[in-house]
Amino acid sequence: MTKSRQINVLLVGKYDIVQSSLKYLIESNDGLSITGLHKFDHENCTHSCVSKADVAVVYLTAEDQVDVVSDLLAENAALRVVILVAGADIDSQARALKMGAVGIVQIDQSPKLLVEAIRQTYAGETWLNQTLLHKILEREKHPNDRPSTNGNGNGMQTESLTNRELEVIKLLAAGRKNKELANELAVSEATIRHHLSSIYGKIGVDDRLNLVIYAYENGLVDMPGSATPGASDEDETPNGK
């Protein structure tokens, strides 16, 4: 049996006790290894340290700057960044996602969810629960907080979408992965990837998370409630990239 490739994890934060605890948690799981430690306040992680990492777990408090996300991705564009939130407000979390983070886990959630978030984001998924998605969408409704958009307006962008592309968007917003999309629409995964590439180009986004946010903002799918019926706040809805 072929052994799965080990996932190299970079820990980012400023508290030694937190990094030591996270290191113990992560390395106690098969297939996960810590490739380095990085602190916000000084340069103690080399370029090699960042470039070797597959996933970065950033411990973000209310005092920390989310710019570290873009700094990490500037060093390693393929890096998958997961934010472990410890007091950071919703604006900071939304900014981290805009900068390229692909997952958010709250500090009061089960440790197993952080481990699963690492595995899923490494596999190409995004990791964001419905409650947080709802809060981010509510934030995006306020004009002063919403980033400016490019192009000639969302109306023309939406009108250019085909019926099949709209169908893909609705299923995507419901949490379907590529394989599930392909099965449900009776097409190949390659066709799904083609549809997603076309959709991204038409509406000006580059990942599934921002596509879902766009879809909610522009009425392509119904706004989710603050929680999914029958689900707890710990339930996550990964949307693969």
C-alpha positions as CSV (number, residue, x, y, z in Angstrom):
1,M,0.0,0.0,0.0
2,T,1.4,3.4,-1.0
3,K,2.1,5.7,1.9
4,S,0.5,9.1,1.8
5,R,2.8,12.1,1.4
6,Q,3.5,13.9,4.8
7,I,2.0,17.3,5.2
8,N,4.5,19.9,6.4
9,V,3.0,22.5,8.7
10,L,4.4,25.9,9.6
11,L,3.2,27.5,12.8
12,V,2.9,31.3,13.0
13,G,2.2,33.2,16.2
14,K,3.9,35.1,19.0
15,Y,3.4,32.9,22.1
16,D,5.8,30.1,22.8
17,I,3.3,28.2,24.9
18,V,0.7,28.2,22.1
19,Q,3.2,27.1,19.5
20,S,4.5,24.3,21.7
21,S,0.9,23.1,22.3
22,L,0.0,23.2,18.7
23,K,3.2,21.4,17.7
24,Y,2.4,18.6,20.1
25,L,-1.2,18.4,18.9
26,I,-0.3,18.4,15.2
27,E,2.6,16.0,15.4
28,S,0.5,13.5,17.4
29,N,-1.4,12.9,14.2
30,D,-0.1,10.6,11.5
31,G,1.1,12.3,8.3
32,L,1.5,15.7,9.8
33,S,4.9,17.3,10.6
34,I,6.0,20.7,11.8
35,T,8.4,22.2,9.4
36,G,9.1,25.4,11.3
37,L,8.0,28.1,13.7
38,H,7.5,31.8,12.8
39,K,6.8,34.7,15.1
40,F,5.2,38.0,14.2
41,D,7.7,40.2,16.1
42,H,11.0,39.1,14.5
43,E,12.5,37.3,11.6
44,N,13.2,33.8,12.9
45,C,11.9,31.7,10.0
46,T,14.0,31.5,6.8
47,H,12.7,31.5,3.3
48,S,13.5,27.8,3.2
49,C,11.3,27.3,6.2
50,V,8.3,28.9,4.5
51,S,9.0,27.4,1.1
52,K,9.0,23.8,2.5
53,A,5.6,24.2,4.2
54,D,2.4,22.9,2.7
55,V,0.1,24.5,5.2
56,A,0.6,27.4,7.6
57,V,-1.4,27.7,10.8
58,V,-1.6,31.3,11.9
59,Y,-2.6,32.0,15.5
60,L,-4.3,35.3,15.2
61,T,-5.3,37.5,18.2
62,A,-7.0,40.9,18.3
63,E,-3.6,42.6,18.5
64,D,-2.1,40.9,15.5
65,Q,-1.9,42.2,11.9
66,V,-3.4,40.0,9.2
67,D,-0.8,41.2,6.7
68,V,1.2,38.2,7.7
69,V,-1.1,36.2,5.4
70,S,0.0,38.1,2.3
71,D,3.6,38.1,3.5
72,L,3.6,34.3,3.7
73,L,2.0,33.9,0.3
74,A,4.6,36.2,-1.2
75,E,7.2,33.7,0.0
76,N,5.3,30.6,-1.1
77,A,2.3,31.1,-3.4
78,A,1.3,27.5,-3.1
79,L,1.0,27.7,0.7
80,R,-2.4,26.9,2.2
81,V,-3.1,29.3,5.1
82,V,-5.4,28.4,8.0
83,I,-6.3,31.0,10.6
84,L,-6.7,29.9,14.2
85,V,-8.7,32.7,15.7
86,A,-8.2,33.8,19.3
87,G,-10.0,37.1,19.6
88,A,-9.6,38.6,16.1
89,D,-12.7,40.5,15.0
90,I,-14.9,39.6,12.0
91,D,-13.2,42.4,9.9
92,S,-9.8,40.9,10.5
93,Q,-11.0,37.4,9.6
94,A,-12.7,38.7,6.4
95,R,-9.5,40.5,5.5
96,A,-7.4,37.4,6.0
97,L,-9.7,35.5,3.6
98,K,-9.4,38.3,1.0
99,M,-5.6,38.1,1.3
100,G,-5.6,34.4,0.5
101,A,-6.3,32.4,3.7
102,V,-8.3,29.3,2.9
103,G,-9.5,28.2,6.3
104,I,-10.6,29.6,9.7
105,V,-10.9,27.7,12.9
106,Q,-12.0,29.2,16.2
107,I,-9.8,28.7,19.3
108,D,-12.8,27.3,21.3
109,Q,-13.6,24.6,18.7
110,S,-12.5,21.0,19.0
111,P,-8.8,20.3,18.3
112,K,-9.8,17.6,15.8
113,L,-11.3,20.3,13.6
114,L,-8.0,22.1,13.3
115,V,-6.3,18.8,12.3
116,E,-9.1,18.2,9.8
117,A,-8.8,21.7,8.5
118,I,-5.1,21.2,7.8
119,R,-5.8,18.0,5.9
120,Q,-8.7,19.4,3.9
121,T,-7.0,22.6,2.9
122,Y,-3.9,20.7,1.9
123,A,-6.2,18.6,-0.3
124,G,-7.4,21.8,-2.0
125,E,-10.6,22.5,0.0
126,T,-11.5,25.7,1.9
127,W,-12.6,25.5,5.5
128,L,-15.3,27.9,6.8
129,N,-18.4,27.2,8.8
130,Q,-21.9,28.5,7.9
131,T,-22.1,30.8,10.9
132,L,-18.9,32.6,10.1
133,L,-19.8,32.7,6.4
134,H,-23.1,34.4,7.3
135,K,-21.3,37.0,9.5
136,I,-18.9,37.8,6.7
137,L,-21.7,38.2,4.2
138,E,-23.5,40.5,6.6
139,R,-20.3,42.6,6.8
140,E,-20.0,42.7,3.0
141,K,-23.5,44.4,2.9
142,H,-22.1,47.6,4.3
143,P,-20.8,49.8,1.5
144,N,-18.0,51.4,3.6
145,D,-16.5,48.0,4.4
146,R,-16.9,46.4,0.9
147,P,-13.9,46.4,-1.4
148,S,-14.3,48.3,-4.7
149,T,-15.1,46.0,-7.7
150,N,-13.6,46.2,-11.1
151,G,-15.3,46.0,-14.4
152,N,-18.6,47.4,-15.7
153,G,-20.9,46.2,-12.9
154,N,-22.0,42.9,-11.4
155,G,-25.2,42.9,-13.5
156,M,-23.4,42.4,-16.8
157,Q,-21.1,39.8,-15.2
158,T,-24.1,37.8,-13.9
159,E,-26.0,38.0,-17.2
160,S,-23.0,36.4,-19.0
161,L,-23.3,33.2,-16.9
162,T,-24.9,30.2,-18.6
163,N,-27.7,28.1,-17.0
164,R,-25.3,25.3,-16.4
165,E,-22.8,27.7,-14.7
166,L,-25.6,29.0,-12.5
167,E,-26.4,25.4,-11.6
168,V,-22.8,24.8,-10.7
169,I,-22.7,27.9,-8.5
170,K,-25.9,26.9,-6.6
171,L,-24.5,23.4,-5.9
172,L,-21.1,24.9,-4.9
173,A,-22.8,27.2,-2.4
174,A,-24.5,24.1,-0.9
175,G,-21.0,22.7,-0.1
176,R,-20.5,20.2,-3.0
177,K,-17.0,19.2,-3.9
178,N,-15.8,18.7,-7.5
179,K,-16.5,14.9,-7.5
180,E,-20.0,15.4,-6.0
181,L,-20.7,18.2,-8.6
182,A,-19.6,15.8,-11.4
183,N,-21.8,13.0,-10.1
184,E,-24.9,15.2,-9.6
185,L,-24.6,16.8,-13.0
186,A,-23.5,13.6,-14.8
187,V,-20.4,15.1,-16.2
188,S,-16.6,14.6,-15.7
189,E,-14.6,16.4,-13.1
190,A,-12.6,17.9,-15.9
191,T,-15.9,19.5,-17.2
192,I,-16.5,20.9,-13.7
193,R,-13.1,22.4,-13.6
194,H,-13.8,24.0,-17.0
195,H,-17.0,25.4,-15.7
196,L,-15.3,26.9,-12.6
197,S,-12.6,28.4,-14.7
198,S,-15.2,30.0,-17.0
199,I,-17.2,31.3,-14.0
200,Y,-14.1,32.7,-12.3
201,G,-13.1,34.6,-15.4
202,K,-16.6,36.1,-16.0
203,I,-17.1,37.4,-12.5
204,G,-13.5,38.3,-11.6
205,V,-12.8,35.9,-8.6
206,D,-10.0,33.3,-8.3
207,D,-11.3,30.8,-5.8
208,R,-14.5,29.1,-4.6
209,L,-14.8,31.0,-1.4
210,N,-15.0,34.4,-3.1
211,L,-17.3,32.9,-5.7
212,V,-19.7,31.8,-3.0
213,I,-19.6,35.2,-1.4
214,Y,-20.2,36.8,-4.8
215,A,-23.2,34.5,-5.4
216,Y,-24.8,35.5,-2.0
217,E,-24.1,39.2,-2.5
218,N,-25.7,39.2,-6.0
219,G,-28.7,37.0,-5.3
220,L,-27.6,34.0,-7.2
221,V,-28.3,31.8,-4.2
222,D,-30.3,32.4,-1.0
223,M,-28.6,33.9,2.0
224,P,-27.8,31.2,4.5
225,G,-29.2,31.4,8.0
226,S,-27.0,31.9,11.1
227,A,-26.8,28.1,11.4
228,T,-27.7,25.1,9.3
229,P,-30.7,23.3,10.7
230,G,-29.6,20.3,12.8
231,A,-26.0,21.4,12.8
232,S,-23.8,22.8,15.5
233,D,-21.4,25.8,15.3
234,E,-18.6,23.3,15.0
235,D,-19.9,21.8,11.7
236,E,-17.8,23.0,8.8
237,T,-18.7,23.4,5.2
238,P,-15.5,22.9,3.2
239,N,-15.7,24.3,-0.4
240,G,-12.8,22.9,-2.4
241,K,-10.9,25.2,-4.6
